[in-house]
Amino acid sequence: MLRTVSSHQELDLRGRTEMVFSIAVAAPWPLASESINFVLDGVPQKPTELVDVRGTRLHSLIAGPGQLVVDYAAIVEATPEPAPLNAVDRVEYLRPSRYCESDVLTPTARSLFPTQSGHELVQAVRDWVAHSLRYSPGMSAATDGASHSLLTRRGVCRDFAHLTIAMLRAKDVPARYASVYAPGLSPMDFHAVAEAYVDGQWWVVDSTGLAPRQSLVRIATGRDAADVAFLTNHWADLFLQKLEITATADDLPVDDHSSPVQLG
């Protein structure tokens, strides 16, 4: 499956600021082509690329003040095999994290899913989150975690992913968060999904059901949204004035979200 992805950002930098962007397709996804450009007030800027242990590619830039335009584009040829879980991953992805308070939600998870395990548990959690939360753009804040989503029963893709991850960890299943490009997503944006580790493999879980999992392209991987934000900055303020995401596939699959699928 050939996928074409891109992002366009326009930012107003109010002073000299340090920025870290997480918008590039993760390593080692095979790419037919790729470009990334940073332009401040018409002058090209050169970022520094950093790659973390999970293959997330970060682009760091110190610039400003002024108007910064960031463009990224890639053509993705195939999906690589997912990396195996190591002992440190297992410890990290079973622990509670900032947005996935699995310790707080353990009694709830045990009550809702008393006997399920393995793929049956993953599917049960996915279906419960899908039916319990209402997809409501603009109704959750960047600081809201899984416990808040459980109480309000609404949110966006990150909230669905956080609650899914927290419930799985509460039932002793290693689970992690992935930001992705998602062909078929509507409205188009960066997308967030969960991954669960079962039977020696990572399986992608999208409780929103808004895009086929087979077409997803990984950008970043972490414990929760705090690890994979598409933009972080320090020092001066900045304002995101425009954000446009595109993601298309030459053959968009149909996904009923009931069969195990790997992200790569």
MOBEL-V759783 format. One record per pair of residues at least 12 apart in sequence whose ideal C-beta (glycine too) atoms are under 7 Angstrom apart, sorted by the first residue. I is the first residue (numbers start at 1). J is the second residue. Records with the same first field share a line. If there is no record, write none. Layout:
# MOBEL-V759783
I = J / J
This chain:
# MOBEL-V759783
1 = 215 / 249 / 250 / 251
2 = 75 / 77 / 250
3 = 76 / 183 / 215 / 217 / 247 / 248 / 249
4 = 75 / 248
5 = 25 / 74 / 76 / 181 / 217 / 246 / 247
6 = 72 / 73 / 246
7 = 23 / 72 / 245
8 = 71 / 244
9 = 70 / 240 / 242 / 243
10 = 67 / 69 / 241 / 242
11 = 68 / 238 / 239 / 240 / 241
12 = 67 / 238 / 239 / 241
13 = 63 / 64 / 65 / 66 / 68 / 236 / 238
14 = 65 / 236 / 237 / 238
15 = 64 / 65 / 235 / 236
16 = 62 / 64 / 65 / 235 / 236
17 = 64 / 233 / 234 / 235 / 236 / 238
18 = 62 / 233 / 234 / 235
19 = 61 / 231 / 233
20 = 58 / 60 / 232
21 = 58 / 59 / 70 / 230 / 231
22 = 56 / 58 / 179 / 219 / 220 / 228 / 229 / 230
23 = 72 / 219 / 230
24 = 36 / 57 / 59 / 72
25 = 74 / 76 / 217 / 219
26 = 55 / 56 / 57 / 218 / 219 / 220
27 = 51 / 55 / 57
28 = 55 / 80
29 = 76 / 80 / 217 / 218 / 264
30 = 77 / 78 / 80
31 = 74 / 75 / 76 / 77
32 = 75 / 77
33 = 74 / 75
34 = 74
35 = 73
36 = 59 / 72
37 = 71
38 = 61 / 68 / 70
39 = 69
40 = 63 / 66 / 68
41 = 66 / 67
45 = 61 / 63
47 = 59 / 60 / 61
48 = 60
54 = 221
56 = 220 / 221
64 = 236
76 = 217
79 = 264
80 = 264
81 = 264
82 = 201 / 202 / 262 / 263 / 264
85 = 174 / 197
89 = 174
90 = 174
92 = 223
93 = 174 / 175 / 176 / 197 / 223
94 = 169 / 172 / 174
96 = 169
97 = 223 / 224
98 = 145 / 224 / 226
99 = 145 / 146 / 162 / 224 / 225 / 226
100 = 145 / 146 / 162 / 165 / 166 / 169 / 223 / 224
101 = 145 / 146 / 147 / 166
102 = 166 / 169 / 170
104 = 147
105 = 146 / 147 / 150 / 166 / 167 / 170
106 = 170
109 = 167 / 170 / 171
112 = 128
113 = 125 / 171
118 = 198 / 199
119 = 198 / 260
121 = 171 / 173
122 = 168 / 173 / 196 / 198 / 203 / 205
123 = 258
125 = 164 / 167 / 168
126 = 164 / 205 / 207 / 257
129 = 160 / 163 / 164 / 207
130 = 207 / 209
132 = 153
133 = 149 / 153 / 154 / 155 / 159 / 160 / 163
134 = 153 / 154
135 = 156 / 208
136 = 154 / 155
137 = 156
139 = 154 / 155
140 = 154 / 155 / 156 / 159
144 = 159
145 = 162
146 = 162 / 163 / 166
149 = 162 / 163
150 = 163
157 = 191 / 192 / 208
158 = 192 / 225
160 = 207 / 208
161 = 177 / 192 / 193 / 194
162 = 224
164 = 194 / 205 / 207
165 = 177 / 194 / 224
168 = 196
173 = 196 / 197 / 198
174 = 197
175 = 194 / 195 / 196
176 = 195 / 221 / 222 / 223
177 = 192 / 194 / 222 / 223 / 224 / 225 / 227 / 228
178 = 193 / 195 / 218 / 221 / 263
179 = 192 / 219 / 220 / 228 / 230
180 = 193 / 216 / 217 / 218 / 219
181 = 217 / 219 / 247
182 = 211 / 216 / 247
183 = 211 / 215 / 247 / 248 / 249 / 252
184 = 211 / 212 / 215 / 252
185 = 210 / 211 / 247
188 = 245 / 246 / 247
189 = 245
190 = 230 / 245
191 = 211
192 = 225
193 = 205 / 206 / 216
195 = 263
201 = 262
202 = 262 / 263
203 = 260 / 261 / 262
204 = 216 / 261 / 262 / 263
206 = 257
209 = 257
212 = 252 / 253 / 254 / 255
213 = 255 / 261
214 = 253 / 255 / 261
215 = 249 / 252 / 253
216 = 263
218 = 263 / 264
